[in-house]
Amino acid sequence: MLGIFSAIETLLDKHHQKVRSRQFLEAAMGASAMLALADGEISFAELMARDYVLDHVKQLQIFDPNEASDLFCNYAEAISNNPQIGKANVLEATAQFSGDQELASLLLRICLVIAKADGNCSPSELEVINTFCDVLGLEEVEIVPQLIVESIA
């Protein structure tokens, strides 16, 4: 009987991790889209940075990159069509990770990679990053000439 309960517990644990990973994917793609649109347009460099993140962040490697790209595009379209509602949806998705220091920090590092993709971090991008810091319960990023991004691999 204990073996059955243990097996059920293991199954529920795996299911929870998969759901949590899907939620992380949605938060990461939403945050990336919101950040990429912060300066008015999504650059090719930002799309390449998104693809780099998908290839190198182990929490995202379990998903089809096309699915992740579709999520990114859906969030970007939602933000473009109705900025207030689109951004609110992204912030809601990211807020789920405010109690998880490791994943909150990883989300922030993903944002920094996207922000630096085109060679600079604009004031509007920094404002979005600091909004994510607030939502995630992390310290705000200070303006520095060379924003150093840790490896996310």
DRENTORKOL-3810 file (N, C-alpha, C; in nm, 4 decimals):
REM DRENTORKOL-3810
@n.u->0.0814; n.v->-0.1189; n.w->0.0000; ca.u->0.0000; ca.v->0.0000; ca.w->0.0000; c.u->0.0871; c.v->0.1272; c.w->0.0000
@n.u->0.1959; n.v->0.1256; n.w->0.0800; ca.u->0.2846; ca.v->0.2409; ca.w->0.0828; c.u->0.3496; c.v->0.2651; c.w->-0.0522
@n.u->0.3771; n.v->0.1564; n.w->-0.1262; ca.u->0.4369; ca.v->0.1693; ca.w->-0.2585; c.u->0.3466; c.v->0.2436; c.w->-0.3545
@n.u->0.2169; n.v->0.2208; n.w->-0.3433; ca.u->0.1205; ca.v->0.2889; ca.w->-0.4303; c.u->0.1196; c.v->0.4377; c.w->-0.3985
@n.u->0.1149; n.v->0.4731; n.w->-0.2689; ca.u->0.1158; ca.v->0.6139; ca.w->-0.2306; c.u->0.2449; c.v->0.6827; c.w->-0.2746
@n.u->0.3547; n.v->0.6121; n.w->-0.2619; ca.u->0.4832; ca.v->0.6668; ca.w->-0.3040; c.u->0.4845; c.v->0.6914; c.w->-0.4540
@n.u->0.4313; n.v->0.5947; n.w->-0.5304; ca.u->0.4258; ca.v->0.6093; ca.w->-0.6759; c.u->0.3365; c.v->0.7263; c.w->-0.7158
@n.u->0.2231; n.v->0.7409; n.w->-0.6478; ca.u->0.1326; ca.v->0.8520; ca.w->-0.6768; c.u->0.1996; c.v->0.9845; c.w->-0.6430
@n.u->0.2672; n.v->0.9898; n.w->-0.5298; ca.u->0.3375; ca.v->1.1108; ca.w->-0.4891; c.u->0.4449; c.v->1.1487; c.w->-0.5916
@n.u->0.5190; n.v->1.0502; n.w->-0.6401; ca.u->0.6228; ca.v->1.0748; ca.w->-0.7409; c.u->0.5603; c.v->1.1259; c.w->-0.8701
@n.u->0.4491; n.v->1.0651; n.w->-0.9101; ca.u->0.3800; ca.v->1.1070; ca.w->-1.0318; c.u->0.3296; c.v->1.2506; c.w->-1.0187
@n.u->0.2702; n.v->1.2838; n.w->-0.9055; ca.u->0.2212; ca.v->1.4197; ca.w->-0.8824; c.u->0.3356; c.v->1.5199; c.w->-0.8810
@n.u->0.4479; n.v->1.4803; n.w->-0.8222; ca.u->0.5660; ca.v->1.5662; ca.w->-0.8186; c.u->0.6154; c.v->1.5960; c.w->-0.9603
@n.u->0.6238; n.v->1.4935; n.w->-1.0438; ca.u->0.6685; ca.v->1.5123; ca.w->-1.1826; c.u->0.5704; c.v->1.6008; c.w->-1.2585
@n.u->0.4402; n.v->1.5769; n.w->-1.2370; ca.u->0.3383; ca.v->1.6563; ca.w->-1.3058; c.u->0.3499; c.v->1.8030; c.w->-1.2631
@n.u->0.3688; n.v->1.8257; n.w->-1.1331; ca.u->0.3820; ca.v->1.9619; ca.w->-1.0823; c.u->0.5037; c.v->2.0308; c.w->-1.1447
@n.u->0.6148; n.v->1.9601; n.w->-1.1557; ca.u->0.7353; ca.v->2.0182; ca.w->-1.2146; c.u->0.7121; c.v->2.0547; c.w->-1.3607
@n.u->0.6400; n.v->1.9691; n.w->-1.4341; ca.u->0.6134; ca.v->1.9975; ca.w->-1.5748; c.u->0.5260; c.v->2.1224; c.w->-1.5875
@n.u->0.4220; n.v->2.1315; n.w->-1.5042; ca.u->0.3353; ca.v->2.2486; ca.w->-1.5064; c.u->0.4156; c.v->2.3724; c.w->-1.4700
@n.u->0.4980; n.v->2.3606; n.w->-1.3662; ca.u->0.5796; ca.v->2.4740; ca.w->-1.3231; c.u->0.6762; c.v->2.5140; c.w->-1.4342
@n.u->0.7314; n.v->2.4172; n.w->-1.5053; ca.u->0.8215; ca.v->2.4486; ca.w->-1.6153; c.u->0.7470; c.v->2.5215; c.w->-1.7266
@n.u->0.6236; n.v->2.4774; n.w->-1.7558; ca.u->0.5428; ca.v->2.5432; ca.w->-1.8577; c.u->0.5154; c.v->2.6879; c.w->-1.8142
@n.u->0.4867; n.v->2.7069; n.w->-1.6865; ca.u->0.4627; ca.v->2.8414; ca.w->-1.6352; c.u->0.5897; c.v->2.9261; c.w->-1.6471
@n.u->0.7040; n.v->2.8637; n.w->-1.6249; ca.u->0.8299; ca.v->2.9367; ca.w->-1.6385; c.u->0.8530; c.v->2.9755; c.w->-1.7842
@n.u->0.8244; n.v->2.8838; n.w->-1.8761; ca.u->0.8373; ca.v->2.9138; ca.w->-2.0191; c.u->0.7501; c.v->3.0337; c.w->-2.0556
@n.u->0.6258; n.v->3.0324; n.w->-2.0097; ca.u->0.5353; ca.v->3.1429; ca.w->-2.0403; c.u->0.5862; c.v->3.2741; c.w->-1.9807
@n.u->0.6335; n.v->3.2694; n.w->-1.8568; ca.u->0.6863; ca.v->3.3903; ca.w->-1.7943; c.u->0.8094; c.v->3.4409; c.w->-1.8688
@n.u->0.8987; n.v->3.3508; n.w->-1.9057; ca.u->1.0218; ca.v->3.3898; ca.w->-1.9756; c.u->0.9915; c.v->3.4496; c.w->-2.1130
@n.u->0.8992; n.v->3.3886; n.w->-2.1865; ca.u->0.8664; ca.v->3.4404; ca.w->-2.3195; c.u->0.7884; c.v->3.5711; c.w->-2.3103
@n.u->0.7002; n.v->3.5816; n.w->-2.2110; ca.u->0.6268; ca.v->3.7066; ca.w->-2.1914; c.u->0.7206; c.v->3.8201; c.w->-2.1527
@n.u->0.8099; n.v->3.7928; n.w->-2.0584; ca.u->0.9061; ca.v->3.8946; ca.w->-2.0146; c.u->0.9973; c.v->3.9344; c.w->-2.1303
@n.u->1.0403; n.v->3.8363; n.w->-2.2086; ca.u->1.1279; ca.v->3.8656; ca.w->-2.3232; c.u->1.0557; c.v->3.9535; c.w->-2.4252
@n.u->0.9300; n.v->3.9229; n.w->-2.4521; ca.u->0.8525; ca.v->4.0021; ca.w->-2.5482; c.u->0.8316; c.v->4.1447; c.w->-2.4972
@n.u->0.7953; n.v->4.1567; n.w->-2.3699; ca.u->0.7726; ca.v->4.2895; ca.w->-2.3127; c.u->0.9003; c.v->4.3724; c.w->-2.3154
@n.u->1.0110; n.v->4.3090; n.w->-2.2850; ca.u->1.1390; ca.v->4.3790; ca.w->-2.2858; c.u->1.1806; c.v->4.4156; c.w->-2.4285
@n.u->1.1627; n.v->4.3238; n.w->-2.5211; ca.u->1.2006; ca.v->4.3503; ca.w->-2.6602; c.u->1.1193; c.v->4.4664; c.w->-2.7178
@n.u->0.9955; n.v->4.4808; n.w->-2.6738; ca.u->0.9101; ca.v->4.5894; ca.w->-2.7233; c.u->0.9282; c.v->4.7207; c.w->-2.6466
@n.u->1.0080; n.v->4.7191; n.w->-2.5427; ca.u->1.0235; ca.v->4.8377; ca.w->-2.4577; c.u->1.0690; c.v->4.9603; c.w->-2.5347
@n.u->1.1548; n.v->4.9412; n.w->-2.6340; ca.u->1.2037; ca.v->5.0554; ca.w->-2.7115; c.u->1.1270; c.v->5.0732; c.w->-2.8429
@n.u->1.0124; n.v->5.0068; n.w->-2.8544; ca.u->0.9244; ca.v->5.0298; ca.w->-2.9685; c.u->0.9254; c.v->4.9247; c.w->-3.0768
@n.u->1.0321; n.v->4.8455; n.w->-3.0853; ca.u->1.0364; ca.v->4.7423; ca.w->-3.1891; c.u->1.1229; c.v->4.6257; c.w->-3.1443
@n.u->1.0934; n.v->4.5109; n.w->-3.2005; ca.u->1.1718; ca.v->4.3913; ca.w->-3.1703; c.u->1.2816; c.v->4.3796; c.w->-3.2757
@n.u->1.4051; n.v->4.3859; n.w->-3.2314; ca.u->1.5175; ca.v->4.3794; ca.w->-3.3247; c.u->1.5543; c.v->4.2332; c.w->-3.3543
@n.u->1.6249; n.v->4.2145; n.w->-3.4630; ca.u->1.6744; ca.v->4.0816; ca.w->-3.4987; c.u->1.7680; c.v->4.0294; c.w->-3.3897
@n.u->1.8496; n.v->4.1186; n.w->-3.3333; ca.u->1.9422; ca.v->4.0791; ca.w->-3.2264; c.u->1.8655; c.v->4.0276; c.w->-3.1047
@n.u->1.7515; n.v->4.0903; n.w->-3.0732; ca.u->1.6708; ca.v->4.0450; ca.w->-2.9598; c.u->1.6095; c.v->3.9077; c.w->-2.9868
@n.u->1.5690; n.v->3.8835; n.w->-3.1104; ca.u->1.5181; ca.v->3.7508; ca.w->-3.1467; c.u->1.6281; c.v->3.6455; c.w->-3.1374
@n.u->1.7485; n.v->3.6825; n.w->-3.1788; ca.u->1.8615; ca.v->3.5898; ca.w->-3.1678; c.u->1.8942; c.v->3.5619; c.w->-3.0206
@n.u->1.8847; n.v->3.6640; n.w->-2.9369; ca.u->1.9087; ca.v->3.6465; ca.w->-2.7935; c.u->1.8025; c.v->3.5537; c.w->-2.7342
@n.u->1.6777; n.v->3.5700; n.w->-2.7765; ca.u->1.5711; ca.v->3.4806; ca.w->-2.7305; c.u->1.6027; c.v->3.3369; c.w->-2.7684
@n.u->1.6464; n.v->3.3169; n.w->-2.8915; ca.u->1.6809; ca.v->3.1817; ca.w->-2.9374; c.u->1.7992; c.v->3.1257; c.w->-2.8580
@n.u->1.8959; n.v->3.2105; n.w->-2.8272; ca.u->2.0103; ca.v->3.1677; ca.w->-2.7458; c.u->1.9622; c.v->3.1197; c.w->-2.6083
@n.u->1.8728; n.v->3.1971; n.w->-2.5482; ca.u->1.8166; ca.v->3.1612; ca.w->-2.4178; c.u->1.7473; c.v->3.0258; c.w->-2.4264
@n.u->1.6677; n.v->3.0058; n.w->-2.5301; ca.u->1.5957; ca.v->2.8787; ca.w->-2.5456; c.u->1.6912; c.v->2.7613; c.w->-2.5609
@n.u->1.8036; n.v->2.7848; n.w->-2.6237; ca.u->1.9020; ca.v->2.6783; ca.w->-2.6448; c.u->1.9880; c.v->2.6505; c.w->-2.5222
@n.u->2.0026; n.v->2.7481; n.w->-2.4317; ca.u->2.0999; ca.v->2.7344; ca.w->-2.3242; c.u->2.0440; c.v->2.7302; c.w->-2.1818
@n.u->1.9174; n.v->2.7611; n.w->-2.1639; ca.u->1.8583; ca.v->2.7553; ca.w->-2.0295; c.u->1.7924; c.v->2.6188; c.w->-2.0128
@n.u->1.8485; n.v->2.5384; n.w->-1.9238; ca.u->1.8029; ca.v->2.4003; ca.w->-1.9107; c.u->1.6548; c.v->2.3902; c.w->-1.8762
@n.u->1.6002; n.v->2.4879; n.w->-1.8012; ca.u->1.4586; ca.v->2.4846; ca.w->-1.7664; c.u->1.3684; c.v->2.5026; c.w->-1.8878
@n.u->1.4234; n.v->2.5510; n.w->-1.9978; ca.u->1.3443; ca.v->2.5750; ca.w->-2.1186; c.u->1.3703; c.v->2.4732; c.w->-2.2289
@n.u->1.4710; n.v->2.3912; n.w->-2.2119; ca.u->1.5106; ca.v->2.2978; ca.w->-2.3171; c.u->1.4136; c.v->2.1816; c.w->-2.3350
@n.u->1.3217; n.v->2.1630; n.w->-2.2423; ca.u->1.2267; ca.v->2.0526; ca.w->-2.2551; c.u->1.1127; c.v->2.0867; c.w->-2.3508
@n.u->1.1054; n.v->2.2110; n.w->-2.3951; ca.u->0.9976; ca.v->2.2545; ca.w->-2.4833; c.u->1.0466; c.v->2.2711; c.w->-2.6264
@n.u->0.9555; n.v->2.2533; n.w->-2.7176; ca.u->0.9829; ca.v->2.2756; ca.w->-2.8591; c.u->1.0102; c.v->2.4254; c.w->-2.8788
@n.u->1.1225; n.v->2.4603; n.w->-2.9402; ca.u->1.1536; ca.v->2.6019; ca.w->-2.9611; c.u->1.0454; c.v->2.6752; c.w->-3.0415
@n.u->0.9781; n.v->2.6031; n.w->-3.1297; ca.u->0.8699; ca.v->2.6661; ca.w->-3.2069; c.u->0.7532; c.v->2.7046; c.w->-3.1163
@n.u->0.7243; n.v->2.6203; n.w->-3.0177; ca.u->0.6193; ca.v->2.6513; ca.w->-2.9213; c.u->0.6575; c.v->2.7761; c.w->-2.8415
@n.u->0.7818; n.v->2.7830; n.w->-2.8002; ca.u->0.8295; ca.v->2.8986; ca.w->-2.7250; c.u->0.8245; c.v->3.0246; c.w->-2.8110
@n.u->0.8654; n.v->3.0123; n.w->-2.9354; ca.u->0.8618; ca.v->3.1255; ca.w->-3.0273; c.u->0.7182; c.v->3.1738; c.w->-3.0481
@n.u->0.6261; n.v->3.0796; n.w->-3.0593; ca.u->0.4844; ca.v->3.1158; ca.w->-3.0739; c.u->0.4341; c.v->3.1909; c.w->-2.9499
@n.u->0.4743; n.v->3.1436; n.w->-2.8323; ca.u->0.4360; ca.v->3.2131; ca.w->-2.7093; c.u->0.4903; c.v->3.3566; c.w->-2.7091
@n.u->0.6170; n.v->3.3707; n.w->-2.7463; ca.u->0.6797; ca.v->3.5025; ca.w->-2.7547; c.u->0.5990; c.v->3.5927; c.w->-2.8479
@n.u->0.5674; n.v->3.5422; n.w->-2.9663; ca.u->0.4921; ca.v->3.6208; ca.w->-3.0653; c.u->0.3528; c.v->3.6559; c.w->-3.0146
@n.u->0.2873; n.v->3.5611; n.w->-2.9474; ca.u->0.1538; ca.v->3.5873; ca.w->-2.8925; c.u->0.1581; c.v->3.6973; c.w->-2.7864
@n.u->0.2583; n.v->3.6904; n.w->-2.6987; ca.u->0.2730; ca.v->3.7957; ca.w->-2.5979; c.u->0.3040; c.v->3.9295; c.w->-2.6647
@n.u->0.3928; n.v->3.9291; n.w->-2.7621; ca.u->0.4286; ca.v->4.0539; ca.w->-2.8311; c.u->0.3064; c.v->4.1142; c.w->-2.8999
@n.u->0.2271; n.v->4.0310; n.w->-2.9632; ca.u->0.1058; ca.v->4.0785; ca.w->-3.0309; c.u->0.0058; c.v->4.1344; c.w->-2.9292
@n.u->-0.0102; n.v->4.0640; n.w->-2.8169; ca.u->-0.1028; ca.v->4.1108; ca.w->-2.7133; c.u->-0.0589; c.v->4.2456; c.w->-2.6567
@n.u->0.0712; n.v->4.2613; n.w->-2.6359; ca.u->0.1238; ca.v->4.3884; ca.w->-2.5831; c.u->0.1064; c.v->4.4992; c.w->-2.6866
@n.u->0.1300; n.v->4.4686; n.w->-2.8131; ca.u->0.1149; ca.v->4.5688; ca.w->-2.9192; c.u->-0.0313; c.v->4.6100; c.w->-2.9366
@n.u->-0.1224; n.v->4.5134; n.w->-2.9283; ca.u->-0.2650; ca.v->4.5412; ca.w->-2.9488; c.u->-0.3279; c.v->4.6161; c.w->-2.8321
@n.u->-0.2894; n.v->4.5813; n.w->-2.7112; ca.u->-0.3435; ca.v->4.6472; ca.w->-2.5927; c.u->-0.2349; c.v->4.6466; c.w->-2.4855
@n.u->-0.1492; n.v->4.7491; n.w->-2.4859; ca.u->-0.0345; ca.v->4.7499; ca.w->-2.3952; c.u->-0.0700; c.v->4.7284; c.w->-2.2480
@n.u->-0.1770; n.v->4.7896; n.w->-2.2013; ca.u->-0.2119; ca.v->4.7780; ca.w->-2.0600; c.u->-0.2466; c.v->4.6336; c.w->-2.0227
@n.u->-0.3315; n.v->4.5705; n.w->-2.0991; ca.u->-0.3712; ca.v->4.4323; ca.w->-2.0692; c.u->-0.2573; c.v->4.3357; c.w->-2.0989
@n.u->-0.1887; n.v->4.3546; n.w->-2.2105; ca.u->-0.0776; ca.v->4.2662; ca.w->-2.2470; c.u->0.0324; c.v->4.2665; c.w->-2.1427
@n.u->0.0707; n.v->4.3844; n.w->-2.0962; ca.u->0.1752; ca.v->4.3945; ca.w->-1.9930; c.u->0.1271; c.v->4.3374; c.w->-1.8606
@n.u->0.0007; n.v->4.3594; n.w->-1.8279; ca.u->-0.0549; ca.v->4.3043; ca.w->-1.7034; c.u->-0.0487; c.v->4.1521; c.w->-1.7052
@n.u->-0.0759; n.v->4.0918; n.w->-1.8204; ca.u->-0.0688; ca.v->3.9458; ca.w->-1.8322; c.u->0.0736; c.v->3.8951; c.w->-1.8133
@n.u->0.1703; n.v->3.9674; n.w->-1.8678; ca.u->0.3108; ca.v->3.9289; ca.w->-1.8511; c.u->0.3515; c.v->3.9405; c.w->-1.7046
@n.u->0.3146; n.v->4.0495; n.w->-1.6409; ca.u->0.3514; ca.v->4.0691; ca.w->-1.5006; c.u->0.2857; c.v->3.9640; c.w->-1.4113
@n.u->0.1647; n.v->3.9244; n.w->-1.4451; ca.u->0.0977; ca.v->3.8173; ca.w->-1.3704; c.u->0.1730; c.v->3.6851; c.w->-1.3869
@n.u->0.2180; n.v->3.6571; n.w->-1.5087; ca.u->0.2927; ca.v->3.5333; ca.w->-1.5345; c.u->0.4259; c.v->3.5326; c.w->-1.4603
@n.u->0.4933; n.v->3.6460; n.w->-1.4556; ca.u->0.6234; ca.v->3.6512; ca.w->-1.3885; c.u->0.6095; c.v->3.6538; c.w->-1.2366
@n.u->0.5025; n.v->3.7124; n.w->-1.1864; ca.u->0.4831; ca.v->3.7247; ca.w->-1.0412; c.u->0.4766; c.v->3.5897; c.w->-0.9711
@n.u->0.4400; n.v->3.4849; n.w->-1.0431; ca.u->0.4330; ca.v->3.3506; ca.w->-0.9849; c.u->0.5662; c.v->3.3052; c.w->-0.9277
@n.u->0.6756; n.v->3.3655; n.w->-0.9724; ca.u->0.8087; ca.v->3.3210; ca.w->-0.9334; c.u->0.8734; c.v->3.4133; c.w->-0.8296
@n.u->0.7940; n.v->3.5032; n.w->-0.7721; ca.u->0.8506; ca.v->3.5966; ca.w->-0.6745; c.u->0.8989; c.v->3.5265; c.w->-0.5478
@n.u->0.8448; n.v->3.4118; n.w->-0.5152; ca.u->0.8885; ca.v->3.3399; ca.w->-0.3966; c.u->1.0008; c.v->3.2418; c.w->-0.4213
@n.u->1.0404; n.v->3.2279; n.w->-0.5454; ca.u->1.1438; ca.v->3.1308; ca.w->-0.5828; c.u->1.2685; c.v->3.2078; c.w->-0.6263
@n.u->1.3619; n.v->3.2240; n.w->-0.5345; ca.u->1.4805; ca.v->3.3059; ca.w->-0.5599; c.u->1.5577; c.v->3.2606; c.w->-0.6841
@n.u->1.5718; n.v->3.1293; n.w->-0.7013; ca.u->1.6486; ca.v->3.0770; ca.w->-0.8140; c.u->1.5822; c.v->3.1097; c.w->-0.9478
@n.u->1.4525; n.v->3.0818; n.w->-0.9593; ca.u->1.3845; ca.v->3.1068; ca.w->-1.0866; c.u->1.3605; c.v->3.2557; c.w->-1.1101
@n.u->1.3349; n.v->3.3324; n.w->-1.0042; ca.u->1.3194; ca.v->3.4776; ca.w->-1.0191; c.u->1.4496; c.v->3.5380; c.w->-1.0727
@n.u->1.5610; n.v->3.4948; n.w->-1.0171; ca.u->1.6913; ca.v->3.5429; ca.w->-1.0612; c.u->1.7184; c.v->3.5022; c.w->-1.2065
@n.u->1.6799; n.v->3.3800; n.w->-1.2407; ca.u->1.6983; ca.v->3.3341; ca.w->-1.3785; c.u->1.6138; c.v->3.4167; c.w->-1.4751
@n.u->1.4903; n.v->3.4468; n.w->-1.4381; ca.u->1.4062; ca.v->3.5323; ca.w->-1.5229; c.u->1.4712; c.v->3.6682; c.w->-1.5443
@n.u->1.5254; n.v->3.7237; n.w->-1.4376; ca.u->1.5914; ca.v->3.8535; ca.w->-1.4500; c.u->1.7132; c.v->3.8449; c.w->-1.5425
@n.u->1.7921; n.v->3.7386; n.w->-1.5306; ca.u->1.9100; ca.v->3.7238; ca.w->-1.6174; c.u->1.8676; c.v->3.7073; c.w->-1.7635
@n.u->1.7562; n.v->3.6381; n.w->-1.7874; ca.u->1.7044; ca.v->3.6264; ca.w->-1.9241; c.u->1.6700; c.v->3.7658; c.w->-1.9765
@n.u->1.6061; n.v->3.8454; n.w->-1.8930; ca.u->1.5727; ca.v->3.9829; ca.w->-1.9325; c.u->1.6968; c.v->4.0637; c.w->-1.9659
@n.u->1.8015; n.v->4.0477; n.w->-1.8871; ca.u->1.9255; ca.v->4.1211; ca.w->-1.9122; c.u->1.9895; c.v->4.0797; c.w->-2.0446
@n.u->1.9809; n.v->3.9516; n.w->-2.0776; ca.u->2.0344; ca.v->3.9047; ca.w->-2.2060; c.u->1.9589; c.v->3.9704; c.w->-2.3213
@n.u->1.8268; n.v->3.9747; n.w->-2.3119; ca.u->1.7461; ca.v->4.0370; ca.w->-2.4171; c.u->1.7774; c.v->4.1867; c.w->-2.4250
@n.u->1.7882; n.v->4.2520; n.w->-2.3109; ca.u->1.8142; ca.v->4.3967; ca.w->-2.3084; c.u->1.9479; c.v->4.4320; c.w->-2.3726
@n.u->2.0482; n.v->4.3489; n.w->-2.3514; ca.u->2.1816; ca.v->4.3775; ca.w->-2.4046; c.u->2.2036; c.v->4.3237; c.w->-2.5461
@n.u->2.1042; n.v->4.2577; n.w->-2.6019; ca.u->2.1208; ca.v->4.1922; ca.w->-2.7318; c.u->2.1643; c.v->4.2879; c.w->-2.8423
@n.u->2.1107; n.v->4.4080; n.w->-2.8427; ca.u->2.1438; ca.v->4.5022; ca.w->-2.9497; c.u->2.2579; c.v->4.5965; c.w->-2.9116
@n.u->2.3292; n.v->4.5621; n.w->-2.8047; ca.u->2.4492; ca.v->4.6373; ca.w->-2.7702; c.u->2.4319; c.v->4.7437; c.w->-2.6641
@n.u->2.3083; n.v->4.7796; n.w->-2.6334; ca.u->2.2879; ca.v->4.8774; ca.w->-2.5265; c.u->2.1591; c.v->4.8468; c.w->-2.4520
@n.u->2.1498; n.v->4.8999; n.w->-2.3340; ca.u->2.0301; ca.v->4.8844; ca.w->-2.2523; c.u->1.9677; c.v->5.0228; c.w->-2.2427
@n.u->1.8618; n.v->5.0452; n.w->-2.3186; ca.u->1.7986; ca.v->5.1768; ca.w->-2.3233; c.u->1.7283; c.v->5.2065; c.w->-2.1915
@n.u->1.7012; n.v->5.3340; n.w->-2.1654; ca.u->1.6282; ca.v->5.3699; ca.w->-2.0425; c.u->1.4912; c.v->5.3000; c.w->-2.0338
@n.u->1.4231; n.v->5.2857; n.w->-2.1467; ca.u->1.2921; ca.v->5.2184; ca.w->-2.1436; c.u->1.3077; c.v->5.0699; c.w->-2.1112
@n.u->1.4148; n.v->5.0081; n.w->-2.1596; ca.u->1.4406; ca.v->4.8676; ca.w->-2.1263; c.u->1.4769; c.v->4.8540; c.w->-1.9782
@n.u->1.5561; n.v->4.9457; n.w->-1.9277; ca.u->1.5938; ca.v->4.9432; ca.w->-1.7866; c.u->1.4708; c.v->4.9610; c.w->-1.6976
@n.u->1.3780; n.v->5.0445; n.w->-1.7421; ca.u->1.2531; ca.v->5.0640; ca.w->-1.6669; c.u->1.1733; c.v->4.9328; c.w->-1.6597
@n.u->1.1663; n.v->4.8611; n.w->-1.7711; ca.u->1.0958; ca.v->4.7324; ca.w->-1.7728; c.u->1.1670; c.v->4.6320; c.w->-1.6821
@n.u->1.2993; n.v->4.6284; n.w->-1.6893; ca.u->1.3763; ca.v->4.5369; ca.w->-1.6038; c.u->1.3479; c.v->4.5673; c.w->-1.4564
@n.u->1.3459; n.v->4.6945; n.w->-1.4204; ca.u->1.3198; ca.v->4.7313; ca.w->-1.2813; c.u->1.1761; c.v->4.6984; c.w->-1.2399
@n.u->1.0832; n.v->4.7038; n.w->-1.3339; ca.u->0.9461; ca.v->4.6602; ca.w->-1.3057; c.u->0.9455; c.v->4.5118; c.w->-1.2730
@n.u->1.0192; n.v->4.4332; n.w->-1.3517; ca.u->1.0293; ca.v->4.2899; ca.w->-1.3233; c.u->1.0960; c.v->4.2654; c.w->-1.1883
@n.u->1.1968; n.v->4.3449; n.w->-1.1560; ca.u->1.2619; ca.v->4.3326; ca.w->-1.0240; c.u->1.1595; c.v->4.3516; c.w->-0.9126
@n.u->1.0761; n.v->4.4540; n.w->-0.9259; ca.u->0.9725; ca.v->4.4795; ca.w->-0.8251; c.u->0.8773; c.v->4.3615; c.w->-0.8125
@n.u->0.8306; n.v->4.3125; n.w->-0.9268; ca.u->0.7347; ca.v->4.2018; ca.w->-0.9283; c.u->0.7963; c.v->4.0743; c.w->-0.8714
@n.u->0.9242; n.v->4.0531; n.w->-0.8988; ca.u->0.9921; ca.v->3.9309; ca.w->-0.8548; c.u->1.0526; c.v->3.9430; c.w->-0.7153
@n.u->1.0482; n.v->4.0625; n.w->-0.6582; ca.u->1.1046; ca.v->4.0818; ca.w->-0.5257; c.u->1.2564; c.v->4.0837; c.w->-0.5249
@n.u->1.3156; n.v->4.1317; n.w->-0.6329; ca.u->1.4618; ca.v->4.1397; ca.w->-0.6447; c.u->1.5042; c.v->4.2860; c.w->-0.6392
@n.u->1.6324; n.v->4.3089; n.w->-0.6087; ca.u->1.6847; ca.v->4.4455; ca.w->-0.6075; c.u->1.6850; c.v->4.5017; c.w->-0.7487
@n.u->1.6570; n.v->4.6321; n.w->-0.7582; ca.u->1.6569; ca.v->4.6954; ca.w->-0.8892; c.u->1.7975; c.v->4.7004; c.w->-0.9460
@n.u->1.8043; n.v->4.6956; n.w->-1.0781; ca.u->1.9313; ca.v->4.7024; ca.w->-1.1490; c.u->1.9692; c.v->4.8490; c.w->-1.1639
@n.u->2.0913; n.v->4.8813; n.w->-1.1253; ca.u->2.1379; ca.v->5.0190; ca.w->-1.1392; c.u->2.1867; c.v->5.0433; c.w->-1.2809
@n.u->2.1810; n.v->5.1696; n.w->-1.3234; ca.u->2.2328; ca.v->5.2071; ca.w->-1.4547; c.u->2.3848; c.v->5.2081; c.w->-1.4462
@n.u->2.4475; n.v->5.1265; n.w->-1.5286; ca.u->2.5934; ca.v->5.1231; ca.w->-1.5371; c.u->2.6302; c.v->5.1233; c.w->-1.6838
@n.u->2.7441; n.v->5.1845; n.w->-1.7184; ca.u->2.7833; ca.v->5.1920; ca.w->-1.8598; c.u->2.7899; c.v->5.0557; c.w->-1.9272
@n.u->2.8456; n.v->4.9590; n.w->-1.8614; ca.u->2.8561; ca.v->4.8252; ca.w->-1.9190; c.u->2.7810; c.v->4.7304; c.w->-1.8268
@n.u->2.6584; n.v->4.6961; n.w->-1.8657; ca.u->2.5782; ca.v->4.6045; ca.w->-1.7854; c.u->2.6348; c.v->4.4637; c.w->-1.8056
@n.u->2.6843; n.v->4.4053; n.w->-1.6973; ca.u->2.7442; ca.v->4.2728; ca.w->-1.7063; c.u->2.6375; c.v->4.1675; c.w->-1.6826
@n.u->2.6246; n.v->4.0762; n.w->-1.7774; ca.u->2.5237; ca.v->3.9717; ca.w->-1.7690; c.u->2.5936; c.v->3.8402; c.w->-1.7361
@n.u->2.5492; n.v->3.7756; n.w->-1.6294; ca.u->2.6053; ca.v->3.6464; ca.w->-1.5921; c.u->2.5662; c.v->3.5422; c.w->-1.6970
@n.u->2.6406; n.v->3.4381; n.w->-1.7016; ca.u->2.6062; ca.v->3.3272; ca.w->-1.7891; c.u->2.4778; c.v->3.2644; c.w->-1.7403
@n.u->2.3888; n.v->3.2315; n.w->-1.8328; ca.u->2.2628; ca.v->3.1687; ca.w->-1.7948; c.u->2.2648; c.v->3.0197; c.w->-1.8237
@n.u->2.3759; n.v->2.9723; n.w->-1.8709; ca.u->2.3824; ca.v->2.8289; ca.w->-1.9021; c.u->2.3880; c.v->2.7454; c.w->-1.7771
END
